[in-house]
Structures are given as C-alpha cells and as structure tokens.
Amino acid sequence: MEAPHIFVHYVHAIIFVSLPVQLFSIYCILFETPKTMKSVKWSLLNARIWTVILDLSLTVLTIPFVIFPAIAGTPLGILTTWFGISTPFQIYFVMSTFFIVMVSHLMIMENRYYQLFAEDTEWRHFRVPVIFFNFLITSTYMIPFMLRAPDQDEGIEIVYQKVPSLSSEIKNMKLFVLATDYNLFVVELVFMGAFLIFEMFSLTMLNRWNFKMTSTKCNLSRQTMMIQRKFLITIYTQFGVFSITCFVPYLYIVISCYLNYHNQSANNYTIVSFSFHGITSSMILLWTYNPYTKVVNAIFYRILTLLHCQPHLEVQSSISFKSTMPTTVLNHCS
C-alpha cells in the first residue's frame, strides 16, 4: 500500500463502510436515548460528532500522505484537489481534531465519574475549567509548529537526505515539511499524547476505585453490582479500542522518528488505523448501551422477518446508565 493512489482507495473504502454506521449511532443518541441517560447524552453526541469529523478529514477531506521519520507529507483529499486549501491549515485541522476527539471521549468518562460519585464534591467547581483547558490546549498546541515551519526548499533537501529511499513518484509530489528538528517534534507530540492518556487512565482508575469502595462499604443489590460491572467493562473496552486504533499507530510514529526508520506502507497504515477508530467506537457504543442495542436488535429482527427467517433473538442488557443510580447507591449505604 505504498502507492498514493492505492492508499486513497483504501481510505475511501473505509469511510464508505463506516460513515453509515457512525450516522446511525448519532441517530440513536439523538432519538433513542431514554430520559434515564439524559445526563450522558450530550457527551456521547459530542464525541460522536468529533469522531465523524476526524474520520471524514482522514478519508475524504485531507487524506494525509505522511512521510515518517521526516516530518513531511502532502494532503490528497478534496480540500486540496477541489478547493485548494493550504497544506498548513489542513495539518493544523487534522492534528487538532485528533486530540479533540481524545478530549471528547475523556469527557464521557468524566461525565460518568461526576454523575455517579463527584456531584457533591469539590470536583464540581473544577470540572468546567479543566474541560475548557483541555479543549484550549488541544486546539492551540499546533500553532507553534506552524510558526516554526522551515523554508520549504531547504526542508525538502533535508527530507531527501533523511529518507533517501523515497520513490520518484513521491519526490514528484508537492511535499510540505512541517519540521526539521525531529527531536523537538517527537518530544512535543509525546507530551501532548501522554498528557491526555494520563487523564483518561486516571479517570478510568477513579471510576474503578469508587465502584470498588462503594461495593465494599455498601450492601448493594445484585442488579446494582451488575450495572457497575458492565459500566467498568464499557470503560475498559472503550480504552482498549482507542489503544488499538489510535495509540498503537501513534506509538509507531514516535518510534519511527526516534529510530529514523522509513516504511511508507507502514506510514499509510497508521492513517488507515486512525480511520478505523470511528466505526469501532460506534460499534462499541451500539453494543454496550442497552437502548441502542435494542434498536439494532429490532432492525436485525425485521430484516430476518422480511427474509422469512424465524430468528430466536434474546435482547440482552449490555449496560444501563440510570440517572437514579447515585440515589440507588446512597439508599443502599444508608
């Protein structure tokens, strides 16, 4: 998948499959979310919208053709071919959107922590400033990179020296060099990713610890404990999916730059992997949230009925977020 045109076909195929699933997940959030999930509805919707924006950016709008370990590349999407949007703006847009997606998923974890455990704690005074700070830093951290972009003629020569194995097809493309100081780029990229991953991990552990303490101190019913257990499974699954589709290729980029290793097929697969995050996270959403699972099962049942099959479907509860859950926990603790 080294050739640019094959890479473009791959990402187009991904969005062709994933976009309907993602739009269906947005429909479920908007119209199938029960009142008991009202507290988490807008966090889910925010995450889904930003994920769709990122997927469209990677597979249609920009289609970044990146060259690591050199910090260079060129966009192959319609923002270039149809609208002539500048490459620096497209780089800023994609990179900022990627980390904003991380923050939007972070907000879901924070929402659950706040609604279930921290509504009456000091955290209620800090949560909005912290969320605002996360969005601020993710939407502005790329600005210094843009301001430090080198002279392009000199930068291209450095890229050719850094990666002498570039094919003639790639050399004939209009490449943009974002940075020639690779160490500084890697340090800043690692810091940004580590900062957000630390927050996600901390919230995951906070939810787990609070659930454990609640179960230890309170005489909870089996139903309440099942809800808690399924919620933890949901968090772990979401974190695992993110790690596979986003963190692993992100780690490859860092290692590639650090070791000065070039493999164009692997570079392209990093973008492909990022592009899979939308459909995988949407499927996790539809699988783990009980109201959405029921909608999917109902549609599946209708399809089988139209095909004159006799399905034996058992709609199982994947997870149920009840707004009364904190009250339930408190009642068992009293």
C-alpha positions in Angstrom: 0.0 0.0 0.0 2.9 2.3 -0.6 1.5 3.9 -3.8 -0.6 7.1 -3.1 -3.5 6.1 -5.3 -3.9 2.7 -3.6 -3.8 4.4 -0.2 -6.6 6.7 -1.4 -8.7 3.8 -2.4 -8.2 2.1 1.0 -9.4 5.1 3.0 -12.3 5.8 0.6 -13.4 2.2 1.2 -13.2 2.6 4.9 -15.4 5.7 5.0 -17.9 4.1 2.6 -18.5 1.4 5.3 -18.0 3.4 8.5 -20.0 6.6 7.7 -23.4 4.9 7.7 -22.6 3.1 11.0 -21.5 6.4 12.6 -24.5 8.3 11.3 -26.8 5.6 12.7 -25.1 5.9 16.1 -25.7 9.6 16.0 -29.4 8.9 15.2 -29.6 6.5 18.2 -28.1 9.1 20.5 -30.5 11.9 19.3 -33.7 9.9 19.1 -33.4 6.6 21.0 -31.7 7.9 24.2 -34.1 7.4 27.1 -34.6 10.0 29.8 -32.6 7.9 32.2 -29.5 8.6 30.1 -30.1 12.3 29.7 -27.0 13.1 31.8 -24.6 11.4 29.4 -26.5 12.1 26.1 -24.7 15.3 25.1 -21.3 13.9 26.0 -21.9 10.9 23.8 -23.2 13.1 20.9 -20.2 15.5 21.2 -17.8 12.5 21.0 -19.6 11.0 18.0 -19.7 14.3 16.0 -16.0 15.0 16.5 -15.2 11.4 15.6 -17.1 11.7 12.3 -15.3 15.0 11.6 -12.0 13.3 12.2 -12.9 10.3 10.0 -14.1 12.5 7.2 -10.9 14.5 7.5 -8.6 11.4 7.2 -10.6 9.7 4.4 -12.1 12.4 2.3 -11.2 16.0 3.2 -7.5 15.9 3.7 -6.2 12.2 3.3 -2.8 12.9 4.8 0.0 11.1 2.9 2.7 11.3 5.6 6.4 10.6 5.4 8.0 9.5 8.6 10.7 9.7 10.0 10.7 13.0 8.1 8.0 15.3 9.4 6.6 15.9 5.9 3.8 14.9 3.6 1.1 16.1 1.4 -2.7 16.0 1.5 -4.6 14.1 -1.2 -8.1 14.9 -0.3 -10.8 17.2 -1.8 -9.7 20.2 0.3 -6.6 20.2 -2.0 -7.9 18.8 -5.3 -11.2 20.7 -5.3 -10.8 23.7 -3.1 -7.1 24.5 -3.0 -7.0 24.9 0.8 -3.4 25.4 2.1 -1.5 22.5 3.4 -0.5 24.1 6.7 -4.2 24.8 7.6 -5.1 21.1 6.8 -2.3 19.9 9.0 -3.5 22.1 11.9 -7.1 21.0 11.3 -6.4 17.2 11.3 -3.9 17.2 14.2 -6.1 19.4 16.4 -9.2 17.4 15.6 -7.4 14.1 16.5 -6.6 15.4 20.0 -10.1 17.0 20.4 -11.6 13.5 19.7 -9.5 12.3 22.7 -10.8 15.1 24.9 -14.4 14.3 23.8 -14.0 10.7 24.9 -12.4 11.9 28.0 -15.5 13.9 28.7 -17.6 10.8 28.7 -15.5 9.2 31.4 -15.5 12.5 33.4 -19.3 12.7 33.0 -19.8 9.3 34.5 -17.4 10.0 37.3 -19.1 13.3 38.1 -22.7 12.0 37.9 -22.1 8.9 39.9 -19.5 9.9 42.5 -18.4 13.6 42.5 -21.6 15.6 42.2 -21.4 16.8 45.8 -17.6 17.0 46.0 -15.1 19.8 45.3 -14.7 18.5 41.8 -17.9 20.2 40.7 -16.0 23.6 41.0 -13.1 22.4 38.8 -14.6 20.2 36.1 -15.7 23.0 33.7 -12.3 24.9 33.9 -10.5 21.6 33.4 -12.6 20.6 30.4 -12.2 24.1 28.9 -8.4 23.9 29.4 -8.3 20.5 27.6 -10.1 21.9 24.6 -8.0 25.1 24.6 -4.6 23.2 24.7 -5.6 20.7 22.0 -6.9 23.4 19.7 -3.8 25.6 20.0 -0.8 23.3 20.6 -0.2 23.1 16.8 0.2 26.8 16.4 3.9 26.8 17.4 4.6 24.1 14.8 3.0 26.3 12.1 5.1 29.3 13.2 8.3 27.3 13.2 7.8 25.7 9.8 11.1 25.8 7.9 11.9 27.2 4.5 10.4 24.6 2.2 13.2 24.4 -0.3 15.7 23.8 2.4 13.3 21.5 4.2 12.8 19.3 1.1 16.5 18.8 0.7 16.7 17.7 4.4 13.9 15.3 3.8 15.7 13.7 0.8 18.8 13.3 2.9 16.8 11.9 5.8 14.8 9.5 3.7 16.9 8.7 0.6 14.7 5.7 -0.3 11.8 7.8 -1.4 10.3 6.7 -4.7 10.4 9.1 -7.7 6.6 9.2 -7.6 6.7 10.6 -4.0 9.5 13.0 -4.9 7.4 14.5 -7.7 4.6 15.3 -5.3 4.3 18.7 -3.7 5.5 17.9 -0.2 5.2 20.2 2.8 7.8 20.0 5.5 6.4 20.8 9.0 9.6 20.5 10.9 13.3 19.6 10.5 14.0 19.4 14.3 12.6 15.9 14.7 13.6 15.6 18.4 11.6 18.6 19.3 8.6 17.4 17.3 8.7 14.0 19.0 9.0 15.5 22.5 6.0 17.8 21.9 4.0 15.0 20.3 4.7 12.6 23.2 3.9 15.2 25.8 0.5 16.0 24.2 -0.4 12.4 23.9 0.9 11.4 27.3 -1.0 14.3 29.0 -4.4 13.2 27.6 -3.8 9.5 28.1 -2.8 10.1 31.7 -6.1 11.9 32.2 -8.0 9.0 30.6 -6.2 6.4 32.6 -6.7 8.5 35.8 -10.5 8.7 35.3 -10.7 5.0 34.5 -8.9 4.2 37.7 -11.0 6.7 39.7 -14.2 5.1 38.4 -12.9 1.6 39.2 -11.8 2.6 42.7 -15.0 4.3 43.6 -17.0 1.3 42.4 -14.9 -0.9 44.5 -15.2 1.3 47.6 -19.0 1.5 47.1 -19.3 -2.2 46.8 -17.2 -2.8 49.9 -18.9 -0.2 52.1 -22.5 -0.7 50.9 -24.8 -3.6 50.8 -25.6 -3.4 47.1 -28.1 -5.5 45.3 -27.0 -7.9 42.7 -28.7 -5.7 40.0 -26.8 -2.6 41.1 -23.5 -4.5 41.1 -24.2 -5.9 37.7 -24.8 -2.4 36.4 -21.5 -1.3 37.9 -19.6 -4.2 36.5 -21.0 -3.7 33.0 -20.1 0.0 33.2 -16.5 -0.9 34.1 -16.4 -3.3 31.1 -17.6 -0.5 28.9 -14.8 1.9 30.0 -12.2 -0.8 29.6 -13.5 -1.7 26.2 -13.5 1.9 25.0 -10.0 2.4 26.3 -8.8 -0.8 24.7 -10.3 0.1 21.3 -8.7 3.5 21.5 -5.4 1.9 22.3 -5.5 -0.4 19.3 -6.8 2.0 16.7 -5.1 5.2 17.8 -2.4 4.7 20.4 -0.5 1.9 18.6 0.0 3.8 15.3 0.7 6.9 17.4 3.4 5.0 19.1 4.8 3.8 15.8 5.1 7.4 14.6 7.1 8.3 17.6 9.4 5.2 17.3 9.8 5.8 13.6 11.0 9.3 14.1 13.3 8.3 17.0 14.9 5.4 15.2 15.0 7.1 11.8 13.0 4.2 10.3 11.1 4.7 7.0 8.4 2.3 5.7 5.9 4.1 3.5 3.4 1.2 3.7 3.5 1.3 7.5 3.1 5.1 7.4 0.0 4.7 5.3 -1.3 2.0 7.6 -1.1 4.4 10.5 -3.7 6.7 8.8 -5.8 3.6 7.9 -5.7 2.5 11.6 -6.8 6.0 12.8 -9.6 5.9 10.2 -11.0 2.7 11.8 -11.5 4.4 15.2 -14.8 5.8 14.1 -16.5 2.6 13.1 -15.1 0.6 16.0 -16.1 3.1 18.6 -19.5 3.4 17.1 -20.0 -0.4 17.3 -18.9 -0.3 20.9 -21.5 2.4 21.6 -24.2 0.4 19.9 -23.2 -2.8 21.7 -22.7 -1.6 25.2 -25.6 0.9 25.7 -28.8 -1.1 26.2 -31.3 1.3 24.5 -29.2 1.3 21.3 -28.6 -2.4 21.4 -32.4 -2.9 21.4 -32.7 -0.7 18.4 -30.1 -2.7 16.5 -31.7 -6.0 17.5 -35.1 -4.7 16.4 -33.8 -3.8 13.0 -32.0 -7.1 12.7 -35.2 -8.9 13.6 -37.2 -7.0 11.0 -34.6 -7.9 8.3 -34.8 -11.5 9.2 -38.6 -11.4 9.2 -38.5 -9.9 5.7 -36.3 -12.7 4.6 -38.8 -15.1 6.0 -36.5 -16.4 8.7 -37.6 -17.4 12.2 -35.0 -15.7 14.4 -34.7 -16.5 18.1 -33.3 -13.3 19.4 -32.7 -12.6 23.0 -32.2 -8.9 23.7 -29.7 -8.8 26.4 -29.0 -5.8 28.5 -25.5 -4.6 27.8 -25.5 -1.7 30.1 -27.9 0.7 31.5 -27.0 4.2 32.8 -29.7 5.2 35.1 -29.9 8.8 36.4 -31.1 7.3 39.7 -28.0 5.2 40.2 -26.3 7.5 42.7 -29.6 7.6 44.6 -29.7 3.8 44.5 -26.2 3.6 45.8 -26.9 6.1 48.6 -30.1 4.2 49.6 -28.1 1.0 50.0 -25.5 2.8 52.0 -27.9 4.4 54.4 
